[in-house]
Amino acid sequence: MARLVWWDMLTIGTLLNGALTLTGLIALANGLPEAVGVACIILLLPYNLFIAASVIRTAACPHTRYTLPVQLLALGWLTTFTLI
């Protein structure tokens, strides 16, 4: 579970979200159609939902320590990158 949380969600997910959000904002600033900018920002929503659901489900296993904090971290991460 540590790899799923620290590597897949927090490292890779945050970098991908940051890169595509920045790309979408640059596209909007350079006068490209709004659909291009919005598509760049919304493109990772399925990945975000999948990773957050995977972390929440994995943390719910009976042999897992720190179930509630990990689930809250996943929900906070998902909320943050859905709103940004």
N, C-alpha and C positions, 0 to 999 in steps of 0.2 A: 504494500500500500504506500510505502514511503516514496517509491519511484513514481507512482501514479500521481501523488499529491505534489511532490517537490519538483519533479522533472516535467511530467506531461502537462500538469495543470498550471503550476506557477511559473515555470521557466518557458517552456515552448508556447503554451497558451497566451501568456502575457506578451511575449515577443511577437507572436503572430497578430494578436489584437492590436498592439501598438503600431506595427508596421502597416497593417491594412487601414487602420484609422488614419494614420498619417498620409498614406497614399490617397485615400478618399478626400481628405481635406485639401491636399495639394491639387487633386483633380478639380475640385470645386473652385479653388482659388485661381486656377489657370483658365477658367472659362469653359471647361468641358461640360457636357450636358449633366444635369443634376442626377440623372439615373446612373451615370457612371460612378459618381461620388457616393451615392447612397448604396449602390451595389457593393462597392468595396467595403463599406462599413458593415453591411448586413451579411456579407458573405460567410463570416465565421460563426454566425448564430447556431447552425446545426452542430458545429464542433464544440462550441461552448456548452450547449445543452448536453451533448454526449459525455463530455469530460466531467461536468458537474454531476450528472446522474451516475456515472461510473464511480466517482469518489464517494458519493453518498451511499450508494449500494454496497460498495466494498467496505466502507466504514461500519455498516450495519451488521457485518458478520460477527458471530458471537465471540470469536477468538481475537478480535481487534481491540487494541487499547485506544483510548482517546476518541471514542465514537462521536460524541456530541461536538467537541471542538473542531474535529475534522469536517463534520457535516456543516457546521456553521461557517467554517472557512470556505467551503465549496459554494454555499449559498451566497456568501458575501462576494466572492470572486465573480460568480455568475451575475449577480445584481450589478456590480461595478461595471463590468464590461458590456452588459446589456444597455445600461443607461448612458455610457460614454459614446 
